[in-house]
C-alpha cells in the first residue's frame, strides 16, 4: 500500500461498516485539497476454507 500511496498520509476514516469494509482518506503533504480514498475489505474465510 505504501508503494501505491507514496507521499500521501492517512487523514481520517470515511467509512467503517459492518462486514469489514473500510474507506480511508489520505492527503498529500500539507495540501488538504489533494486527497485520495482507499477502500479495504477484510477477508474472513468460511469454515470450509480453513
C-alpha positions in Angstrom: 0.0 0.0 0.0 2.9 2.4 0.8 4.2 2.0 -2.8 0.8 3.0 -4.1 0.1 5.9 -1.8 3.7 7.3 -1.9 3.7 10.8 -0.3 0.0 10.5 0.8 -0.6 10.2 4.6 -3.6 8.9 6.5 -6.0 11.7 7.4 -9.3 10.1 8.6 -11.7 7.2 8.4 -14.6 7.8 6.0 -16.5 4.5 6.5 -16.1 1.7 8.9 -19.1 -0.5 8.1 -20.4 -3.9 9.1 -19.0 -6.6 7.0 -15.5 -5.3 7.5 -15.5 -2.7 4.7 -13.3 0.4 5.4 -12.7 3.6 3.5 -9.8 5.7 4.5 -8.8 9.2 3.4 -5.2 10.1 2.6 -3.8 13.6 1.9 -0.6 14.6 0.1 1.6 16.6 2.4 0.0 19.8 3.7 -2.3 20.2 0.7 -5.8 19.3 2.1 -7.2 19.5 -1.5 -5.0 16.7 -2.8 -7.0 13.7 -1.5 -7.4 10.1 -2.3 -9.7 7.5 -0.7 -8.7 3.9 -0.3 -11.3 1.1 0.2 -10.2 -2.0 2.1 -12.1 -5.2 2.8 -11.1 -7.8 5.4 -11.1 -11.4 4.2 -12.7 -13.9 6.5 -12.5 -17.4 5.3 -15.5 -19.7 5.6 -15.3 -22.6 7.9 -14.8 -24.9 4.9 -11.8 -22.8 3.7 -9.8 -23.3 7.0 
